[in-house]
Amino acid sequence: MSMSNTVRIRVRDAMFDCESCANTIEHVLEATYGVEQIDVDESTERVEIDYDPDIVAPTELEMTFEAWGYTPRP
């Protein structure tokens, strides 16, 4: 994948402060085709996702969060 196509989004959810929840979403997103890097910061309840928009849409990432019971917000 070309790094020139990479886009970064940041989302928050109060449940990301739990280590187990943070690990879960990190592993789920790592398995998502088109996601290149994930950084979960429990202290800020924030996830940064680098992805290729030619492969995966932001709405697909949002649906992945929601499918696991999380409510992402900017």
PyMOL commands that set and color helices and strands:
alter all, ss='L'
color gray80, all
select helices_A, chain A and resi 3-5+14-17+19-30+58-67
alter helices_A, ss='H'
color red, helices_A
select strands_A, chain A and resi 7-12+35-41+46-51
alter strands_A, ss='S'
color yellow, strands_A
deselect
rebuild
show_as cartoon
